[in-house]
Amino acid sequence: MLNEVIEGLRIRPDGTYLDGTLGGAGHAHEVASRLNAGGRLYGVDQDAAAIDAATKRLTDYSDRVTIIRTNYENAVSELASRGVNGLDGILLDLGVSSYQLDDADRGFSYRFDSELDMRMDDREPLTAKRIVNEYDRGELTRILKEYGEEPFAANIARHIVERREVRPIETTGELSDLIHAAIPARMRSKGGNPCKRTFQALRIECNRELEVLEDSIEGFADLLNPGGRLCIITFHSLEDRIVKDAFRRFENPCTCPPSFPVCTCGEVSKGKVLTRKPVTASERELQENPRSSSAKLRIFEKKLV
């Protein structure tokens, strides 16, 4: 959703921007190309491969780009340490990236038989392998149900626990076989690959994705300069609900009962939501990039002083 993001950010050539999920720098390259010598783009990512790829892609704009390897939950403090206390635009493109999914060695995809890893930051100790082999049955069920919205969460968790009592579950292929065995045959052909929900749940748990989003989003809104915009792309309902609810709260934080004739709580609006309904991918993008079918873009604008 490159064009939609660029339009949403409303880039000023001398503005200061943050791409909190830098990835391969697809969005960042377009932002940087629109900045002049007085502008600055900060690119943040926790993935070492993403940092390497983005650094190469942004070489021509190294005079106006600063790349930082960290989780975006640390972006506000990292920017403060560099004297940055206000931004004109922030982008978060959430979820797993295409190059992570397509790297057979990372363990994100059930299309390859590889070690169960799923870490976006290889410096972190928690892997998908540890989750499936060390979490108790109740925790596994909860994760699959909450993060994967998996209707057969309890049965999949039971199969995992029974298998690991015999031998550890080491690879994505072994996990995929367990999932197929745990889901009734009549249900396997419905809604795409039956492994999708479980793999999503494990990835979210492994990388604390929802926790990081919930803990970071208000700090980003507060960091915006007057008129600045926060653009967030989500890829599943759990992320989108967090963003939608947060944006609504930023716009209307009043906690007074509806029966009160005037507000007495003292809460003040941070700005306005520009997307009453999320922006979705165009027909052309859907043809060129089928993975964009679940993408939803929401935009919040900080109020003018």
Salt bridges, closest charged atoms under 4 A:
ASP14 OD1 - ARG12 NH2 3.07
GLU30 OE2 - ARG34 NE 3.03
ASP47 OD2 - ARG106 NH2 2.69
ASP63 OD1 - ARG64 NE 3.18
GLU73 OE2 - ARG208 NH2 2.39
GLU78 OE1 - ARG82 NH1 2.75
ASP88 OD1 - ARG12 NH1 3.00
ASP93 OD2 - HIS27 ND1 3.82
ASP102 OD1 - ARG111 NH2 2.72
ASP102 OD1 - ARG291 NH2 2.86
GLU115 OE2 - LYS129 NZ 2.82
ASP117 OD1 - ARG119 NE 2.84
ASP121 OD1 - ARG69 NH2 3.10
ASP121 OD2 - ARG123 NH2 2.87
ASP122 OD1 - ARG69 NH2 3.16
GLU134 OE1 - ARG130 NE 3.43
GLU139 OE2 - ARG142 NE 3.12
GLU146 OE1 - ARG142 NH1 3.15
GLU150 OE1 - ARG197 NE 2.95
GLU162 OE2 - ARG158 NH1 3.07
GLU170 OE1 - LYS129 NZ 3.05
GLU209 OE2 - ARG203 NE 2.78
GLU211 OE2 - ARG208 NH1 3.23
GLU218 OE2 - LYS270 NZ 3.54
ASP222 OD1 - LYS270 NZ 2.68
GLU239 OE2 - HIS236 NE2 3.54
ASP240 OD1 - ARG298 NE 2.69
ASP245 OD1 - ARG248 NH1 3.86
GLU251 OE2 - ARG276 NH2 2.74
GLU288 OE2 - ARG284 NE 3.18
GLU301 OE1 - ARG10 NH2 3.27
GLU301 OE1 - ARG229 NE 2.91
GLU301 OE2 - LYS272 NZ 3.94
